[in-house]
Amino acid sequence: MLTEIDVHDFCFLFETLFNALSDNREEAKRKAREESRRKQEESGIDVITPENALVKCTGFMNDILTGYNLYKKHESAIDKQQTKSKEIADTQNETVKRLETVIGRIEDVQGVKAPKRPPFPSWACLAYLFWHWPMYGFAYLWQSKYFRRFCFLIAFFVMVMEFCLIVVLALDNKSLHLDHAKYVTVRNWSYVMKDTAAVNRFNKVDLLFEDVKFNREQIDELDEFIRTKHEKNQKRRK
């Protein structure tokens, strides 16, 4: 029986199988599209179909046609408004030119031109000059280990100087406190011994130093008198 089948029969059978497979594939695709559309409709998603697309395109065309009809209806009014706006702009430009001409003639007649204030640099320019540029240079130098060591050395010296200054101030404060204690001791001793002359001197010195700025001349005179008397006493002893 197979010997009776020729090549044309094989081709016919092969074509029949291919068409059947193609139909099954198309049917599967159609069912998949319908299932997807059904799921979208159930979820509330607007499904784009040829019918919906046609309706939307029709609505867009109607809107465009309505706008065009509105424009054609008011075309003359729009043209008049544009013409009027152009005339106003031309009038303003002409007025500005005339004012510039008049101002130029007045300056030529008077021989003095109005001073023009130089533009003040913006804060961005100032920040660039006094902050960004110095910080950029410092960051560039900081990449060098020698520059970092130099900065650390300067910071160390400053710290040492601050420590030394604190020590000096502490010693000076101690010396001043000791002098004050001596002054109070001598004054109290004079009071106890009823040395009227010494007590009067202490009172006079206290009165002078209550207002140093006002009594500066008298204080200088007193210092000069003490120095002179001390020199004379030294000469007598010799």
C-alpha positions as CSV (number, residue, x, y, z in Angstrom):
1,M,0.0,0.0,0.0
2,L,2.9,2.3,0.7
3,T,4.3,1.7,-2.7
4,E,1.1,3.3,-4.2
5,I,1.8,6.6,-2.3
6,D,4.0,8.9,-4.4
7,V,5.8,12.2,-3.6
8,H,2.7,14.3,-4.1
9,D,0.8,12.4,-1.5
10,F,3.6,12.9,1.0
11,C,3.6,16.6,0.3
12,F,-0.2,16.7,0.7
13,L,0.0,14.9,4.1
14,F,2.8,17.2,5.3
15,E,0.9,20.3,4.3
16,T,-2.2,19.1,6.0
17,L,-0.3,18.5,9.3
18,F,1.4,21.9,9.1
19,N,-2.0,23.6,8.6
20,A,-3.5,21.8,11.5
21,L,-0.6,22.8,13.7
22,S,-0.9,26.4,12.6
23,D,-4.6,26.4,13.3
24,N,-4.0,25.0,16.8
25,R,-1.3,27.6,17.4
26,E,-3.5,30.5,16.3
27,E,-6.4,29.2,18.4
28,A,-4.1,29.0,21.4
29,K,-3.0,32.6,20.9
30,R,-6.6,33.7,20.5
31,K,-7.6,32.0,23.7
32,A,-4.6,33.5,25.5
33,R,-5.6,37.0,24.3
34,E,-9.2,36.5,25.4
35,E,-8.1,35.3,28.8
36,S,-5.7,38.3,29.2
37,R,-8.5,40.7,28.2
38,R,-10.9,39.0,30.6
39,K,-8.5,39.4,33.5
40,Q,-7.8,43.0,32.7
41,E,-11.6,43.7,32.5
42,E,-12.1,42.0,35.9
43,S,-9.2,44.0,37.5
44,G,-10.7,47.3,36.2
45,I,-7.9,48.1,33.7
46,D,-8.9,50.0,30.6
47,V,-8.5,47.5,27.8
48,I,-7.5,48.9,24.5
49,T,-9.4,47.3,21.7
50,P,-9.9,48.4,18.1
51,E,-13.3,49.6,19.0
52,N,-12.1,51.6,22.0
53,A,-9.2,53.0,20.0
54,L,-11.6,54.1,17.3
55,V,-13.9,55.8,19.8
56,K,-10.9,57.7,21.4
57,C,-9.6,58.8,18.0
58,T,-13.1,60.0,17.1
59,G,-13.2,62.0,20.4
60,F,-9.8,63.6,19.7
61,M,-10.9,64.6,16.2
62,N,-14.0,66.1,17.5
63,D,-12.0,68.2,20.1
64,I,-9.6,69.3,17.4
65,L,-12.5,70.3,15.1
66,T,-14.2,72.2,17.9
67,G,-11.0,74.1,18.7
68,Y,-10.5,74.9,15.0
69,N,-14.0,76.2,14.7
70,L,-13.6,78.4,17.8
71,Y,-10.4,79.8,16.3
72,K,-12.0,80.5,13.0
73,K,-14.9,82.1,14.8
74,H,-12.6,84.5,16.7
75,E,-9.8,84.8,14.1
76,S,-10.6,88.4,13.3
77,A,-10.6,89.4,17.0
78,I,-7.3,87.6,17.6
79,D,-5.7,89.3,14.6
80,K,-6.9,92.7,15.9
81,Q,-5.4,92.1,19.3
82,Q,-2.1,91.0,17.9
83,T,-2.0,94.1,15.7
84,K,-2.8,96.3,18.7
85,S,-0.2,94.7,20.9
86,K,2.4,95.2,18.1
87,E,1.5,98.9,17.8
88,I,1.8,99.4,21.6
89,A,5.3,97.7,21.6
90,D,6.4,99.9,18.6
91,T,5.1,103.0,20.4
92,Q,7.0,102.1,23.6
93,N,10.2,101.5,21.7
94,E,9.9,104.9,19.9
95,T,9.3,106.6,23.3
96,V,12.4,105.0,24.7
97,K,14.5,106.1,21.7
98,R,13.2,109.7,22.1
99,L,14.0,109.8,25.8
100,E,17.6,108.5,25.2
101,T,18.0,111.2,22.5
102,V,16.8,113.9,24.9
103,I,19.0,112.7,27.7
104,G,22.0,112.6,25.4
105,R,21.4,116.2,24.3
106,I,21.1,117.3,27.9
107,E,24.4,115.7,28.8
108,D,26.1,117.2,25.8
109,V,24.9,120.7,26.7
110,Q,25.8,120.4,30.4
111,G,29.0,118.7,29.7
112,V,28.5,116.4,32.6
113,K,27.5,112.8,32.3
114,A,25.5,111.1,35.0
115,P,27.7,108.9,37.1
116,K,27.2,105.2,36.6
117,R,27.4,103.1,39.7
118,P,29.8,100.2,39.3
119,P,28.2,96.8,39.6
120,F,28.6,95.2,43.0
121,P,30.1,91.8,42.9
122,S,27.7,89.0,43.8
123,W,28.1,87.0,47.0
124,A,29.0,84.0,44.9
125,C,32.0,85.9,43.6
126,L,33.0,86.9,47.1
127,A,32.6,83.4,48.4
128,Y,34.8,82.1,45.6
129,L,37.5,84.6,46.3
130,F,37.6,84.5,50.1
131,W,36.4,80.9,50.8
132,H,36.3,78.4,47.9
133,W,39.7,79.4,46.3
134,P,41.7,79.5,49.7
135,M,40.1,76.2,50.8
136,Y,40.9,74.6,47.4
137,G,44.5,75.7,47.7
138,F,44.7,74.4,51.3
139,A,43.2,71.1,50.3
140,Y,45.7,70.9,47.4
141,L,48.7,71.6,49.8
142,W,47.3,69.2,52.4
143,Q,48.0,66.3,50.1
144,S,51.7,66.7,50.7
145,K,53.0,65.0,53.8
146,Y,55.6,67.7,54.3
147,F,52.9,70.4,54.5
148,R,51.0,68.3,57.0
149,R,54.1,67.9,59.2
150,F,54.7,71.6,58.9
151,C,51.1,72.4,60.1
152,F,51.4,69.9,63.0
153,L,54.8,71.5,64.0
154,I,53.2,75.0,64.0
155,A,50.3,73.7,66.0
156,F,52.7,72.2,68.5
157,F,54.7,75.4,68.9
158,V,51.5,77.4,69.4
159,M,50.4,74.9,72.1
160,V,53.8,75.2,73.8
161,M,53.6,79.1,73.7
162,E,50.1,79.0,75.2
163,F,51.4,76.8,78.0
164,C,54.4,79.1,78.7
165,L,52.1,82.1,78.6
166,I,49.8,80.5,81.2
167,V,52.8,79.8,83.4
168,V,54.1,83.4,83.1
169,L,50.7,84.8,83.9
170,A,50.4,82.5,86.9
171,L,53.8,83.6,88.3
172,D,53.1,87.2,87.6
173,N,49.7,86.9,89.4
174,K,51.5,85.2,92.3
175,S,54.0,88.1,92.5
176,L,51.3,90.7,92.4
177,H,49.4,88.9,95.1
178,L,52.6,88.8,97.3
179,D,53.1,92.6,96.7
180,H,49.5,93.3,97.7
181,A,49.9,91.2,100.8
182,K,53.1,93.1,101.7
183,Y,51.3,96.4,101.2
184,V,48.4,95.4,103.4
185,T,50.8,94.1,106.1
186,V,52.8,97.4,106.2
187,R,49.6,99.5,106.3
188,N,48.1,97.5,109.1
189,W,51.4,97.7,111.0
190,S,51.4,101.5,110.6
191,Y,47.8,101.6,112.0
192,V,48.7,99.5,114.9
193,M,51.9,101.5,115.7
194,K,49.9,104.7,115.3
195,D,52.4,106.1,112.8
196,T,50.3,109.0,111.7
197,A,52.6,110.1,108.9
198,A,52.7,106.6,107.4
199,V,49.0,106.3,107.6
200,N,48.5,109.6,105.9
201,R,50.8,108.5,103.1
202,F,48.8,105.2,102.6
203,N,45.6,107.2,102.5
204,K,47.0,109.6,100.0
205,V,48.3,106.8,97.7
206,D,44.9,105.0,97.9
207,L,43.1,108.2,96.9
208,L,45.4,108.8,94.0
209,F,45.1,105.2,92.6
210,E,41.3,105.2,92.8
211,D,41.3,107.2,89.6
212,V,44.7,106.6,87.8
213,K,43.7,108.3,84.6
214,F,42.6,111.5,86.3
215,N,45.5,111.6,88.8
216,R,48.3,110.5,86.4
217,E,50.3,113.7,86.7
218,Q,50.2,113.6,90.5
219,I,51.3,110.0,90.5
220,D,54.2,110.8,88.2
221,E,55.2,113.7,90.4
222,L,55.1,111.4,93.4
223,D,57.3,108.8,91.7
224,E,59.8,111.4,90.6
225,F,59.9,112.8,94.2
226,I,60.5,109.3,95.6
227,R,63.2,108.6,93.0
228,T,65.0,111.9,93.8
229,K,64.9,111.4,97.5
230,H,66.2,107.8,97.1
231,E,69.1,109.1,95.0
232,K,70.0,111.8,97.6
233,N,69.9,109.2,100.4
234,Q,72.2,106.9,98.4
235,K,74.7,109.8,97.9
236,R,74.7,110.6,101.6
237,R,75.4,107.1,102.6
238,K,78.4,107.0,100.3
